[in-house]
Amino acid sequence: MSINSVSGSTAYWAAPTSTSTSSTDNSTFGDFQSFLQLLATELQYQDPEDPVDSTEYVSQMAQFTSLNQLQTISNSVDAAQAYDLIGKTVTYTALNASGNTVSTTGKVDSVTISGGTPYLNIGGTKVAISAVTEVAAGGSTDSTAEV
């Protein structure tokens, strides 16, 4: 759907805007301030002869709020999963100095949360939980489970 402005044919999503992002926000669509900025841009570039129904804005706001809450829940689940791995031996993939992907195994010493994203501390290395490919209970490598 392309919406033309009164004075030209610039689509509302292509309009230049200044945005600021928070280093602690890990949301896909930013925060409430970003939503309001997008809404203001939509209003600025909508066709005055065919304005968007106000219920659409309420619907967009509800969808945005739901998406933001789902992102928060997802971050909480990731953090809980990371904390559950403390003391366990994991195998993870990482890039070595040559730029090749290698699998490394180590014991999870602790968890660090940076910018809302949990990272495992394995032997002094900070590893994203998404890089973990295998988990073994305690120091044993006999019974493993795929992540």
N, C-alpha and C positions, 0 to 999 in steps of 0.2 A: 504494500500500500504506500503510495507516494503522495505526500501532502505538499502542495505548492504554496509558497508565500504570496502575499498580495503583490509585491514588487518584483518577484523573480521566480525562478523554478528550483530554489534550493530546498532539498528535503530536510525535514526538521532534525533528523539524526546526523546530518552532515554539518549542521551549524556549529561554528567555532564557539566553544565555551571554555571557561577556565575551571579546572577541577582540582580539588586537593584530596589526597588519599591519606588514610591513617595507616601507620606502620603496624598497628595492632589489629586492624580489621582484615580478616581473611575471607570475607564474604565475596561471592562471585559478582554481585551487583553493587557493592559498596554499602553505604549506610543510608539512613533516612535523608540526610542532607543531599546526597547524590540523587535520590528519587525526586526530591522537591526541585532540584535543578533541572532534571529531565522533564518534569511536569511543566515547569515554567517555559522551557524551550518548546515543548509541544504546543502550549498555548500561544506562544509568540508566532509560530509558523503555521498555525492551522488556517484553513480557508474560512474567512468570515461569513461567506455565503452558505457554508455547510459545516457549522461547528460540530465538534464531537460532543456527544451526549454526556452530561455530567455523571451519569451512573457508570460510564466507562472508567472515569477517573477513580471513583470509589472502588470499582472492581480491581483496577490496577493496583491501588493502594493495598487492598486485601491480599492480592496475590504476592505483592512485594513483601508484606509483613509475614506471610506464611513461608515464603522462600527464605527470608532472613532467619526465622525461627528454626526451620529445618537445617540450615547451615550451622546454627548454634548447637543443635542436637547432635549433628554429625561430628562437630569438633569435640563435644563432650564424650561421645562414644570412642573416638580416636584416642583421646587422652586416657580414658579408662582402660582401653586395650593396651596402650603403652605402659601404664603403671602395672598392669597384670604381667608384663614381660620381665619386670625387674627380677634378677637372680636366675633367669633362664638363659640357656644357650641358644643363640639364633644364628641363622645363616642369612646374609644379605648380599645384595649386589651393589657394587660401587665402581667408580672409574679409578684406575691406578694412575701413576705418574705419566705413563705413556698414552693415556686416553683410552685404554682398553677396559671393557667391562669384566670384572672378576668377582667371583663369589668368595666371601670371607665369613668365617665363623668366629663368634666371640660371645662372652657373657655380658648381659645387660647390667651395667652398674647402677644407672640412675636414669631419670627422664628429665628433660628440659623442655619447657614450653616457650616457644618464641613466636611472637606474632599470631598466637592462637593455634599454632601447629606444634604437636608433640614430636620431640626428637629423642631417640635412644642414645645414651652415652655408653659406648662399647669400647673399652680399652683406650679411652681418651679420644675416640672418634665420635662425632655427632652424626647419627644416621636417621634419616626419615623413616617413619614406620612403614611407609609404602614400599621401601626397598627390601623389607624382610620377606624372604621366600620360604623359610623353614624355622620351626621352633621346636626345641627339645627341652623337656622338663629338667630343671636343676643343671647339673654338670653332665648329665647323661646324654649321649647322642643315639641311644638304641631306639627309643620311641619318639618319633618325630611326627609333627602334624603340619600339613601345608597351610599357609596363611592365605 
